[in-house]
Structures are given as structure tokens and as C-alpha cells.
Amino acid sequence: MPRAPTRLLRTALACLIGGLLASSAAAQSAADSVPPRSPDAAVPAAPPPLHTIAPGSAAALAGLGDPLLAQGRSAAEPAPATARYSLRQLVELARGANPALIAERTRIDAAEAGLTGARAFPNPQIEALTGRQVARQPGAVDGRSSSYSLSQPLEYPSQRGARIGAAEAALDSSRAGVGAVTLDFVALVKLRYYDVLRRDAELRNAREDFALADQIRSRVEVRVKTGESPKYEQIRAEAEWLNALRATQAATLRVQQAKAELRRAVGPALPQNFDLEGDIDTPLAEGSEPPSPERIRAQLLDSHPELVAARAALRSAEARVDYERSLRLPGLSLRGNVARAPDIATNQLGLSVSIPLFDRRDGPIAAAQSEVARARAALAARELELDQALQVAWQQWRIATGQVSAYEAGIVRQAEAALRVAEAAYRYGERGILEYLDAQRAYRLARNELSAARYDVRAALVELERLQARSE
């Protein structure tokens, strides 16, 4: 009779571990498709008992928790050196080498070419005719005859000024637009940078959890063999170990994905393998708090590149209306003519006038006026959008700052204290493994939530800096 429960227990253990091993194998195959990453990440520092990462556990973590580190690399092979980049260096790389930014800057060249064309004067027109004069009446003279004429179109000063004004406003709009795009790219690089730091922190936490789960599994196995603990505790320890392994592999993949997104934001100048300087857990520097919303709003409405570009586009559209209206005036051309015949020479100077009798430019004027209305509405809409973005970013900063204070001051410390109490209780046999694993899970969640809140604070600050047109 005693063997029946043992057989059932072994069957349940085999089924549970088989399913978890299948999940681990799926995660392992997904991890194998990612290129190898730099092995320079350090193993976290050791906490107190059961929070301590033993050397054996660290070795197991290097071979199992992060399989990407072990692909195709022997233990004696030295790790390749990888460059480390600060946030400022990444921003400078993006400014100078990002293909999208380089493409945007060509808009300025096009607008400058348009201004050069607007400042050009109309070209003169020269006409030369030659032939032979044949006498048809008595007394007429035969011989070669020729004529030369020169025509120079004349512009009204108001017409020329409107055309140049439209081109100058278009150039201002292009420059401000490139500045706005640069602000967006700098903000994107900062967000990707902080995202990598956040994923690095999650990976460190996952490695610590795996090392701890490895220790728990070893200790529970010993206690089960000596009869101090029931068999189901070993089953739970094995399941927790596999979950920690899978979480470590997933965290490794998230780091690789975040680095890929950062490289896409910076450009090809950033190498495939790189490391970052900084830590998401590092407190913000003194004086990093943003100004008041009223001050940011005044600065935003006055000098934000997107609004500067929209206002310049409105001026260009208004100048285009003036130019189209000036084309209603009669067109003037100064003409000179010289004719030579065998018996006579003629010199003429006159003025040619093009009368706008049938085409009064009604269609182009109406189209230009519609463009003015569109530009004015776009400016008002963009002002409203940026003002709403300011309010959202400010509220996000306040909420995230409060969350960080709450986690740092109480939640994480309480979760860590609960974990230590559960550890001591489990060690002395007062509590089972379930209570200890629950406390460990709560502590892990609190740490990850703290890292996420710190990332949210930095993301809100990046958005506020963008709204202030700060791209350093």
C-alpha cells in the first residue's frame, strides 16, 4: 500500500516537469535565433543568505539563464572588447549619421534653391531675322535685309517682393521643420537609451532570481532526501527554477530587442555590439526637475520649432496670395528693334503690354487663399496639440515621481523585509515553501515596478525637454 501514493506522486512530478521543460525548450529555441550579445554584463552583487549568489549558481546562470552567452564560445576564450557609449555620445552620433536626419536636411537645400530662383530676374529675349529683299516694282533695290530685336520683361516691385517673400518664408519653414524633426529624433534616442537601461535592470533582477531559485532547488532536494520536507516541495522548487530560467531568457531577449531599437534610432554609426554607460537605478541629478507648466507653455508657444515652421508656412501662403493677385496687373516688356535693308535702316524702341482680359487669375488666387486657411487651421491645431502634450507629460511626470517615491520609501523595502521573514521562517521549518516563493515573487514584482516607474520619470522628462525645444 505505501507504494501507490509514491507511484502517483512520481507520475505527477514527471508530468509537471515535462510540461515545464517543453516551455523552457520553446523559449530556448526562440533565444537561439537572436545574434550573440556582449558578455560584459557583470554578475550582481551578493545579498544575505538565500539571497546570496553562490559561485556554482552564477556558473549555472551563465550557462542556462543566459544561453546566448554560451553559444559557440569556450570558457577559456577571452571576451571581445565592446565600446561603451554615454547618452551624449549617442545623441551626437544620431545628429551626424542618422540617414533620416540627413534626408530631412536636404529640404533646406531645396528651399534655398527655391529662394535663389525667386530672386532671379526674367531673362531677355533676342530675335534675329535675315533674308533677301527682292525688288517687285520699278525703282526698288535688291539686296540682303536683316532685323534684330530685344525684349526684356519688366516686373512690378510688389510682384517681385511677394515672390521673394514667399520663398523666404518657405526657407524659414524648412529650417524650423528640420529643427523639429531633430528634436523628435533626439527624444527618440533618449527614450531608447533609457529603455535599454530598464531592460538591463530587469535582466539583473532575473539573474538574481534564477540564482536564488537554483539555491532553493538544491536545498530542497537535500531536505527531501533527508526526509525533512515532503516531495511536493521539490516539485514546486523545480517549477520555480524553470520559471526563473525562462524569465532570464526572456529578459535577455528584451535587452537585445531594446538595443536593436536604439541602434535603429541612432543609425549605422552605432556598432552591432555595444554597451551603455549609466543605470536606470541611478538617482536623477540635482536640479533635474522641470520648470513650471506656465513657463514651459510660454516658451513652447513662442519658440517651439513646430510652431515656428507652421507660422512660416502661413506667411509663405499669404505671400503667395499677394503674388497671384499681382499677376492681374498688365504684363510689361521693353522692346527694341533694329532693321537693315539695302536702301533703308530702321531703329525702334517700344513697350509691349499683356492685358489680362480673359484670365483674371481667379482660380490660382482662390487656391492660394485656401492654402492660407489650411495653414492657419494647422497652426491652431498644432498649438492645441502641443499644449495638450504638455499637460499630459507634466501629469505623467508627477505620477511617475510619486510612484518612485512610494516604491523607494516603502513598497520595495516592505517586500524585501517580508522576503527575509519568510526565508527565516522557511529555514526553521515554521513556514512551507509556498509562503517563501510567494514572498520572493512579490519582491521580484516590486523591483520590476520600481524600474518601470524610474523609466516613466525619465520618459516624462524627455517629453518635457522636447516641448521646451531642448535637444542637448
TORDOPA-830672 format. One record per residue: x, y, z of N, C-alpha, C, O in turn. Coordinates in steps of 0.2 Angstrom, whole numbers, plus 5000, padded with zeros to 4 digits. Atoms other than C-alpha are relative to their C-alpha. Layout:
BEGIN
XYZXYZXYZXYZ/...
END
This chain:
BEGIN
500449945000500050005000500450065000500250114997/499749945000501350135003500350024994500550084992/499749985006502050124986499550034995499750074991/500549965005500450184977500050075000500150104995/499949925000500550364983500750024997500750074994/499449985003502350364979500050004992500350044989/500050005007502050304961499550064997499750084992/500449945002500650434959500450075001500350114996/499749944999501750564966500650014994500750064992/499550005006503150514953499750024994500050064990/500349985006501950524939499850074999499950104994/500149935000501350694944500650044999500650094995/499349965000503150754946500250004992500450054990/499850015007503550684928499650044996499950084991/500449965004502050774920500250075001500250114996/499949934999502350934928500750034997500750084994/499349985002504250944925500049994992500450034989/500050005007503950884907499750064996500050084991/500349945003502751024903500450065001500550104996/499549944999503951154910500650004996500850054994/499450005004505451084901499850014993500250044989/500249995007504451094885499950084999500150104994/500149925001504051284888500750035000500950074997/499349984999505951304893500349994993500750034991/499750015007506451224876499750054995500150074991/500349955005505251344866500450065001500550104996/499649934999506051494875500749994998501050044995/499350015002507751414872500150014992500650044990/499950005007507451394853499950084998500250104993/500149935002506751574852500650045002500850094998/499449974998508351634861500649994995501050034994/499550025004509451544849500050044993500550044990/500049975007508851644834500250075001500350114996/499749944999509551804842500750014999501149965002/499250005001511351864837500350005007500050035012/499750004993512551844852500250075002500350114998/499949934997512751994863500650005004500949955005/499449994996514152064873500049965007499549975010/500050034994514651964888500350045006500550015011/499749954995515252114898499650015006499950045011/500549984995513752124909500349965007500449905007/499750034994514352094927499549965004498949985004/500550044996513551964939499950055006500350075009/500249954994512552064953500449985006500649925007/499750014993513252084970499649955004499049955003/500350054996512851954983499650035006499950075010/500449984994511451984996500149955005500649915005/499950054994511251895013499849934998499649924992/500150075001510951705015499349994996498850034997/500550015004509751635002499950064995499650054990/500049955005509951804993500750004997500850044993/499350005003511751764990500149964994499849914993/499950035006512351714973500649965001501249995001/499450054999513551564976500350004993500050014988/499750015006514851534963499749954995499749964989/500350055004514051374957499450034997499350014991/500649985003512451464954500150054995499850064990/499849955005513251604945500349974993500149994988/499850045006514051474933499449974997499449974991/500650035003512351394931499750054996499450044991/500349945004511651564926500350024994500050034989/499749995006512951594914499949954994499949974988/500150055005512651434905499349984998499149964993/500750025001510751414907499650075000499250074995/500549945000509951584912500150044994499750084992/499949965005510851674898500349964994500949964994/499750055005511151544884500350044994500850014991/499749975005511651674872500750025001501150034997/499349994999513251704881500449944999501049944998/499650065001513751524879500049974993500449924992/500050035007513451494860500650014997500950074997/499450005004514951454851500650035004501150065000/499549974996516151514865500349965005499949935009/499750044995517351414875500150045006500150105006/499949974994517651454893500750045001500750095004/499449975000519451504890500150064995500650094995/500049955005519051614876499950075003499450085006/500149934997519351804881499450034996499350034990/500549965002517851914879500250064995500750094997/499849955005517952034864499850075004499350085007/500149934997518052224869499450034996499450034990/500649965003516452324866500150075002500250085008/500049924999516352514865499450015005498949985005/500549974995515352604879499850074998500350114996/500249935002514352754875499650035005499250005009/500549964996513552884885499450034996499450034990/500649975004511952974881500250054996499950064990/499749955004512853124875500349984993500250014988/499750035006513853024863499549974995499649984989/500550035005512352934856499650064997499450054991/500449945003511453104853500450034994500250044989/499649975005512953164844500149964993500149984988/500050055006513053004833499450014996499450014990/500649995003511253024829499950064996499750064990/500049945003511453204824500450004993500250034988/499649995006512853174812500049944995500249954989/500050055004512553004805499349964999499349914995/500750035001510652964805499850014993499750074991/500249985007510052944787499450045000499350084995/500649975000508353004791500150085001499850124998/499949934999509053174798500450034994500250084992/499649985006510253184783499550024995499650074991/500549995005508753164772499650075001499450104996/500449944998507753304781500450064999500150114997/499649945001509253424780500050024992500150084991/500149995007509053414761499450054998499450084993/500549955001507453514762500250075001500050114997/499749935000508453664767500350024994500350074991/499649995006509553644752499450024994499550064990/500549995005507953634741499650075001499550114996/500349934998507153794750500550054998500350114995/499549945002508753894747500150004992500150064990/500050005007508753844729499450044997499450074992/500649965002506953904728500150075001499850114997/499949934998507454074736500550034994500450084992/499649985005508854084723499650014993499750064990/500449995006507654064709499550055000499350094995/500549954999506354184716500450075000500150124997/499649935000507754324717500250014993500550074991/499749995007508254294698499550054997498950054998/500449965004507654424686499849964993500149914992/500250045006506754374670500550014995500950064994/499550005006507854334655499750044994499150044993/500249965006507854444640499949954994500249904994/500150045006507354384623500250034994500150094993/499749975006508354414607499749964994499749904994/500350025006507654394590500450024994500550084994/499649985006508754394574499749974994499649914993/500350025007508054384556500450034994500750084995/499649985006508954394540499749974993499449914994/500350025006508454374522500250044994500750084994/499849965007508554444504499450044998498850024998/500549955003507554594498500050004992500550014989/500150005007506854574480499650054998499150065000/500349945003506354724470499449974996499549934992/500650025003504554704464499750064996499350054992/500349945004504254874457500650044998501250045000/499549965003505254994447500350055005499950085009/499749954995506555094457500249975006500650005010/499850044994506654964471500749975000500949964994/499350024999508354904477500049935002499749915007/499950074998508854714478500650005005501050055005/499450014995509954654492499849965006499249955007/500150034994510154574509499750055005499950105006/500349964995509054634523500049965007500049905007/499950034993509154594542499650045005499650105004/500349964995508254644558500249965007500349905007/499850034993508754614577499550045005499450105005/500449974995507554644591500249975007500449915008/499950024993507754634610499450025004499150075004/500649994995506354614623500249985007500549925008/499950014992506554624642499450015004499150075004/500649994996505054584653500250045006500850045009/499949964994504854704667499649985006499049955004/500450024994504254664685499850065004500250115005/500249964995503254764697500449995006500449935008/499750014994504154794713499649965005499949915009/500450044995502654724723500049934998500049885002/500050065002502654574712500649965002500649905004/499450034999504454534714500149995008500349945010/500050014993504354564733499649955003499849915007/500450064998502954444735500349944999500249895003/499750065002503854314726500649985005500649925007/499450014996505454334736499749995007500049945011/500250014994504454344752499749935001499849905007/500350074999503554184749500649955000500649905004/499450054999505254094746500450015006500649955009/499650004994506054164761499649975006499949945010/500450034995504554114772500149924999500149895004/499950085001504753934764500649985003500749925006/499450024997506553934769500050005007500349955010/500150004992506153984787499649945002499849915007/500450064999504853844787500449945000500349895004/499650065001506053714781500550005005500649945008/499550004995507453764793499649985007499949945011/500450024994506153754808499849935000499849905005/500250075000505453594802500649955001500549905004/499550044999507153514801500250005008500449955011/499949994993507453584819499549955004499749925009/500550044996505853504825500149924999500049885004/499950075001506253334817500649985004500749925006/499450014996507953344825499849995008500149945011/500350014993507053364842499749945001499849905006/500350074999506053214839500549945000500449905004/499550065001507553104834500450005007500549955009/499750004993508453164850499649975005499949935010/500550034995506953124861500049934999500049895004/500050075002506852954852500649965003500649915006/499450034997508652914856500150005007500349955010/500050004993508452964874499649955003499749915007/500550054998506952854876500349934999500249895003/499750075001507852704868500649995005500749935007/499450014995509352734879499749985007500049935010/500350024993508352734895499649935000499649905005/500350065000507352584889500549945000500449895003/499550054999508952484887500350005007500449945010/499950004993509452534904499549975005499749935009/500650044996507752474911500149934999500049895003/500050075001507952314902500649965003500649915005/499450024996509752294909499849985007500049935010/500250014993509052314926499549945001499649905006/500550065000507652184923500449944999500349895002/499550065001509052064917500449985006500449935008/499650014993510052094933499549965005499749925008/500450034995508552054943499849934999499749895003/500250075002508051904933500649955002500549895004/499450044999509851834935500049995008500249935010/500050014993509751864954499549955002499649905006/500650044999508051774954500249924998500049885002/499850075003508751624944500549975005500549915007/499550034995510251604956499749985006499949935009/500350014994509151614971499649934999499549895003/500450065001507951484963500549944999500349885001/499650065001509451374959500249985007500349925009/499950014993509951384978499549965003499549915007/500650034997508251344983499949934998499849885002/500050075003508151194972500549955003500349895005/499550044998509751124978499949985008499949935010/500250014993509251154997499449955001499449915005/500650044999507551074995500149934998499949895001/499850075002508250924986500449975006500249915007/499650034994509450895001499549995005499549935008/500550014995507950915013499549954999499349915003/500550055002506850805003500449935001500149885004/499650074999508250665003500149985007500149925009/499950014993508450685022499449995003499349975009/500650014997506650675025499750065004499250065007/500249944996506450855032499450034996499150075000/500649965004505250915018499749954996500049904994/500450055005503850825008500350014993500650064991/499850005007504150784990499750064996500050084991/500349955004502950914983500450075001500450114996/499649945000504151054989500550004995500750054992/499550015006505450984977499750014993500050044989/500349985007504150994963499950074999500050104994/500149935001503751174967500750034999500750084995/499349975001505651214968500249994993500550034990/499850015007505951134951499650044996499950074991/500449955004504451234944500350075000500350104995/499749934999505151394951500650014997500850064994/499350005004506851354944499950014993500250054990/500249995007506151334927499750064998499950094993/500349945001505151484928500550065000500550104996/499549955000506651584933500550004994500750054992/499650015006507651514919499750034994500050074990/500349975006506351564906499950075001500050114996/500049934999506151734914500750034998500750094995/499349975002508051764912500150004993500450044990/499950005007508051704894499650064997499850094992/500549955003506551824890500350075002500350114997/499749944999507451964899500650024996500750074994/499449995004509051934889499750024993500050064989/500349985006507951944873499850075000499950114995/500349935000507152104878500650055000500550104997/499449955000508852184881500350004993500450064990/499850005007509352134863499550044996499850074992/500549965004507752204856500150075002500050114997/500049934998507952364866500750034996500750094994/499449975003509752384859499950014993500250054990/500249995008509152354841499650064999499850094994/500449945001507852484843500550075001500450124997/499549944999509252604850500450014994500550074992/499650005006510352564835499650034994499950074990/500449975006508952604823499950075001499950114996/500149934999508652764831500650054999500650104997/499449975001510452814831500350004993500550064990/499850005007510952754814500649955000500849925005/499450055001512352644807500650015003501149975003/499349984997513752734815500149965007500649965009/500050044994513252634831500249934998499849904995/499850075002514152464830499449955003499049975007/500550054998513152304832500149985008499649985011/499950014993513952264849500250065004500750095002/499849944996514052404862499749995007499249955008/500249994993513752444880499850075001500150114998/500249934999512952594888500350025007500449975012/499849974994513652704902499350025004498950055001/500649984996512352734916499649945003499749885001/500450054997511052644926499350035002499350095004/500749974999509152664927499950015008499550055010/500149994993509352654946500450065003500350075009/499649944998510552804947499550055001499150074997/500549954998509552944956500250064995500750074992/500049955004509253094945500550065003500550075009/499649954997510453244947499650065003499050065001/500349944997510053394957499850054995500250064990/500249955005509053524948499749974993499750014989/500350035006508353404935499350015000499049994995/500749995000506553454940499950054994500250104993/500249965006505653534925499850075003499550075009/500349934998505153724926499249995001498949934999/500750004999503353764930499649994993499950014988/500350005007502053724916499850064997499950074991/500149945003501653904914500650034996500650064991/499449985003503453944910500149964994500349994988/499950045006503553794898499650024995499750024989/500549985005501953844889500250064997500250074991/499849935004502554024886500649994996500650014990/499450025004504253954880499849964993500049974988/500250055005503353824869499750044995499850044989/500449965005502153954861500450054996500350074991/499649955003503554074857500549974996500650004990/499450015004504953974850500149924999500649904997/499950075002504553784848500050004992499750034989/499950015008505153734830499449984996499350014991/500650025004503553654825499550064999499250074994/500549945000502553814829500450064995500150094991/499649955004503953924821499949984992499850024988/500150025007503853814805499350014998499250034992/500749995002501953824805499850084998499550094994/500149935001501954014806500450024994500150074990/499749995007503254024792499649984994499650014989/500450035006502153914781499450054999499250064994/500549965001500754034785500250074996499850094992/499849945003501754184780500249994992500050034988/499850025007502354094764499350004996499350024990/500750005004500454064759499750064999499550084994/500349935001499954244762500450044995500150074991/499649975006501454304751499849974994499850014989/500250035006500854184738499450034997499350034991/500649965002499154264738500150074997499950084992/499849935002499954434736500349994993500250034988/499750015007500954364721499549994995499550014989/500550025005499454284712499650074999499450074993/500449945002498554454714500450054996500150084992/499649955004499954554707500149984993500250024988/500050025007499854444691499450024996499450024990/500549975004498254534687500250064997499850084992/499849945003499154684683500349994993500549934991/499750015007499654704664500749995000501150025004/499350025000501254624660500450054995500150064989/499749955004502554744653500749974998501049935001/499450025002504054714642500350064996499950094992/499649955003505354834635500349974993500649924994/499850035007505654804616500450054996500350114996/499649965004507054874605500149964993500249904993/500050045006507154834586500550044995500450104995/499649975005508454874573499949964993500049904993/500150035007508154834554500450034995500550104995/499549975005509354854540499749974993499749914992/500150025007508854854521500550034996500850074998/499549975005509854894506500050074999500550114998/500149935001509155064505499750045006499650105005/500349964994508455104522500249965007500349905007/499950034993508855074541499550035005499350095004/500549994995507655074555500249985007500449935008/499950014993507855094574499450015004499150075003/500649994997506355064585500149985008500549945009/500050024993506055064604499350015002499050065001/500750004998504455024612499849965006500349935009/500250044994503454944626499449954998499049974995/500550055001502454784625499649995006499849985012/500450014994500954764636499549944999499249934994/500450065000500054604640499450015005499450025011/500649984996498254644645499649935003499449894999/500350064997497454514657499250014999498950025004/500749995001495754524649499649945001499049955004/500450064999495154344649500249965007499749935010/499750044994496254264663500150055005500650095005/500049954994495954364679500449975006500349995012/499650044995496954234689499549985006499749985012/500550024995495354194699500149935003500149925009/499950064997495754014701500649995004500649975010/499450014996497554024707500050045006500250025012/500149964994497054164719499649965005499749965011/500450044996495654054726500449955003500349935009/499650054997496853914728500550025005500649995010/499549974995498154024737499650025006499950015012/500449984994496854084749499849945004499849945010/500150074996496353904753500649985004500549955009/499350034997498153864757500150055006500350025011/499949964994498154014769499549985005499749975011/500550024995496553954778500349935003500249925009/499750074997497353774779500650015004500649985010/499549994996498953844786499950035006500150025012/500349974993498053954799499749955004499849955010/500350054996497053804804500549955003500549935009/499550044998498553694805500450035006500649995010/499749974995499453814816499650005007499949985012/500450014994498053824828499949935003499949925009/500050074997497853634829500749985003500749955008/499350024997499753614832500150045007500450005011/500049974994499653744846499649965005499949955011/500450044995498253644854500349945002500349925008/499750064999499153484852500650005005500749965009/499449994995500753544860499850025007500150005012/500249984993499853624874499749945004499849935010/500250064997498953454877500549955002500549925007/499450044999500553364876500450025006500649985010/499749984994501253474889499749985006500049965011/500450024994499853444901500149925002500249905007/499950074999500053254898500749985003500749945008/499350014998501953254900500150025008500449995012/499949974993501853364916499649955005499949935010/500350054996500553244924500349935000500449905006/499650065000501553094919500650005004500749965008/499449994996503053164927499850005008500149975012/500349994993502053204943499949935003500049915008/500250074998501353024944500649965001500649925006/499450055000502952934940500450025006500749985009/499649984994503853034953499749985006500149965011/500350034994502652994966500049925001500149905006/499950075000502752814961500749985002500849935006/499350014998504652814963500150015007500449975010/499949984993504552894980499649945004499949925009/500350054997503252764985500349935000500449905006/499650065001504252614979500650005004500849965008/499449994997505852684986499950005008500349975011/500149994993505152735003499749945003499849935009/500450054996504052585007499949944996500149884999/500350075003503452454994500649955000500649905002/499550055002505152384989500349985007500549925008/499750014994505852395007499649955004499849905007/500550054997504252305014500149934997500049885000/500050065003504352175001500749965001500749905002/499350034998506252145005499949975007500249925008/500050024993505852135023499649945001499749895005/500450065000504452015020500349944998500249885000/499650065002505551905010500549975005500649915005/499550034995506851895024499749975005499949925008/500450034995505551855036499849934998499849885002/500250075003504851715025500649954999500549895000/499450045001506651655022500249975007500349915007/499850024994507051645040499449945003499649895006/500550054998505351555044500049944996499949884999/499950065004505651435030500649965002500649905003/499450034998507351395036499949965006500249915007/500150034994506751355053499449955000499249935006/500550045001505351255047499350025002498849995003/500649974998503951375053499550014994498950014995/500449995006503351405035500249954995500849934995/499850045006503251305019500350044995500450104995/499749975005504051335003499550054996499750104993/500549965003502451414996500050075002500050124998/499949934997502551565008500650034997500650094996/499349965001504351595004500050014992500250074991/500049985007504051584985499650064998499750104994/500449945001502651704986500350065002500250114999/499749944998503651824996500650024995500750084993/499549995005505051804983499750034994500050084991/500349985006503851834969499850085001499850124996/500249934999503151994977500650055000500550104998/499449965000504952064980500250014992500450074991/499850005007505352024961499550054997499850104993/500549965004503752114955500150085003500150124999/499949944997504152264967500650044997500650094995/499449985003505852284960499950024992500250074990/500249995007505252274942499650074999499750114994/500449945001503952404945500450065002500250124999/499549944998505252524953500450024994500450084992/499749985006506252514937499650034995499850074991/500549975005504752544926499850075002499750114998/500249934998504252694937500650054999500550114997/499449965002506052764935500150014993500250074991/500049995007505952744917499550054998499650094994/500649955002504252834916500250075002500050124999/499849934998505052984926500550034994500450084992/499549985005506452994913499650014993499850064990/500449995007505252974898499650065001499650104996/500449944999504153114905500550065000500350114997/499549955000505753224907500250014993500350074991/499850005007506253184889499550044996499650084992/500549965003504553244883500050075002499850114997/500049934998504653404893500550034997500550094995/499449975003506353434886499850024993500050074990/500249995007505653414869499550064999499650104994/500549945000504253534872500350075001500150124999/499649944999505553664878500550014995500950064995/499550005006506553634862500749995002501150035000/499350014997508053574872500249934996499949884998/499750065004509053444861500749995002501049954998/499350024998510653434871500049935003500649915005/
END
